[in-house]
Amino acid sequence: MADKKVGIKTNKTTQAGRPVYKTPDGEMVSEKSTTFKYKGQWINIPTIHKGYRYDQETLKKMLNAGIIEPTSTHKNEPSASKAARDRSDELTFNKGGMVDYRKSGLFK
């Protein structure tokens, strides 16, 4: 199910309560959101769960099983993408400073 392990869990969390991981490249990540159409709505959802990064097919299975939930739901792709960018711009670490997702190639 899991694509691959993201990295090492740090003692940091985001203001949304998500754990922060340090990748082998030294990048600090917590969500790596993706946007896709699901059940007639456009959703934003983290691809990282419990230290592993998942592909869209697996995320859909997890959604169907009620294991995970989207961070936001929208009627169209442009509003979903804007919401994802806004969330990334606003996410900060509870311990240790701002997360700059714009430089990390988050969005697909």
Backbone torsions as a table, in degrees:
resi	resn	phi	psi	omega
1	MET	NA	-46.9	-176.6
2	ALA	-78.0	136.9	174.8
3	ASP	-63.7	-59.5	178.8
4	LYS	-168.9	160.1	176.6
5	LYS	-68.3	136.4	-175.1
6	VAL	-75.4	-44.1	-176.4
7	GLY	164.0	-151.2	-177.4
8	ILE	-97.9	129.8	177.9
9	LYS	-68.1	132.5	178.0
10	THR	-97.0	-178.4	175.9
11	ASN	-89.1	9.2	-178.2
12	LYS	-95.8	152.7	170.5
13	THR	-134.6	160.7	174.2
14	THR	-85.7	170.2	177.0
15	GLN	-64.6	-19.1	175.6
16	ALA	-82.9	0.2	177.0
17	GLY	85.4	8.3	-179.2
18	ARG	-86.5	138.7	177.8
19	PRO	-66.8	151.3	178.8
20	VAL	-106.9	135.7	-179.8
21	TYR	-116.7	146.4	174.8
22	LYS	-102.1	119.2	-178.5
23	THR	-76.2	166.5	176.6
24	PRO	-58.8	-24.9	177.2
25	ASP	-84.1	-1.4	179.1
26	GLY	90.0	2.8	178.7
27	GLU	-75.8	140.1	176.8
28	MET	-98.3	120.2	-176.3
29	VAL	-132.7	154.1	175.3
30	SER	-136.0	-30.3	-174.1
31	GLU	-127.3	-52.9	-172.4
32	LYS	51.0	64.9	-175.9
33	SER	-63.2	153.2	172.4
34	THR	-132.6	154.7	-179.8
35	THR	-121.7	128.9	175.5
36	PHE	-157.3	165.2	-179.9
37	LYS	-82.5	132.5	-178.1
38	TYR	-144.3	119.8	179.0
39	LYS	51.4	44.6	175.1
40	GLY	82.5	-2.7	179.2
41	GLN	-120.4	154.8	171.9
42	TRP	-92.0	128.8	-177.6
43	ILE	-122.8	155.4	168.6
44	ASN	-111.7	135.4	-178.3
45	ILE	-149.6	139.6	175.5
46	PRO	-65.6	140.8	175.6
47	THR	-90.9	-11.3	-178.7
48	ILE	-103.1	125.0	178.2
49	HIS	-141.0	124.6	178.2
50	LYS	52.4	39.5	173.7
51	GLY	86.2	1.8	180.0
52	TYR	-122.3	146.0	177.8
53	ARG	-100.0	133.4	-176.0
54	TYR	-115.5	150.3	176.3
55	ASP	-83.8	170.4	-175.8
56	GLN	-61.9	-38.9	-179.9
57	GLU	-60.5	-44.4	179.1
58	THR	-69.3	-38.3	177.1
59	LEU	-60.3	-40.9	178.1
60	LYS	-62.3	-41.1	177.3
61	LYS	-63.3	-40.7	179.3
62	MET	-67.0	-38.5	175.4
63	LEU	-61.8	-47.9	-179.9
64	ASN	-59.6	-33.8	-179.6
65	ALA	-84.1	-5.4	-179.9
66	GLY	75.9	19.1	-178.9
67	ILE	-78.7	-35.0	-179.7
68	ILE	-132.2	165.3	178.2
69	GLU	-133.8	150.8	176.4
70	PRO	-66.1	154.8	173.3
71	THR	-81.3	-22.2	174.5
72	SER	-162.1	156.8	-179.3
73	THR	-129.9	139.3	-173.6
74	HIS	-142.4	162.4	-179.7
75	LYS	-84.3	-19.3	-179.1
76	ASN	-146.6	161.9	-176.7
77	GLU	-65.6	-42.1	-179.8
78	PRO	-59.1	-41.5	179.9
79	SER	-70.7	-33.8	177.2
80	ALA	-66.2	-44.4	179.4
81	SER	-63.7	-40.8	178.5
82	LYS	-63.2	-43.3	178.7
83	ALA	-62.0	-39.2	178.5
84	ALA	-64.7	-43.9	177.9
85	ARG	-62.8	-44.6	179.3
86	ASP	-60.9	-42.4	178.9
87	ARG	-61.8	-45.1	-179.9
88	SER	-63.3	-39.0	178.4
89	ASP	-65.0	-29.4	-175.8
90	GLU	-91.7	-21.1	-177.2
91	LEU	-66.2	132.2	175.2
92	THR	-132.6	159.3	173.8
93	PHE	-75.9	142.1	171.0
94	ASN	-70.4	-30.5	177.9
95	LYS	-127.5	109.4	169.2
96	GLY	113.8	13.3	171.0
97	GLY	104.0	-175.0	-172.0
98	MET	-80.1	142.1	173.2
99	VAL	-92.4	126.0	177.4
100	ASP	-106.2	88.3	-178.1
101	TYR	-74.6	-21.8	-177.1
102	ARG	-61.2	-29.8	-178.9
103	LYS	-88.0	-4.9	-173.2
104	SER	-99.0	2.1	179.5
105	GLY	66.4	40.3	-176.2
106	LEU	-62.4	-44.2	-167.2
107	PHE	-94.0	140.7	179.3
108	LYS	-98.9	NA	NA
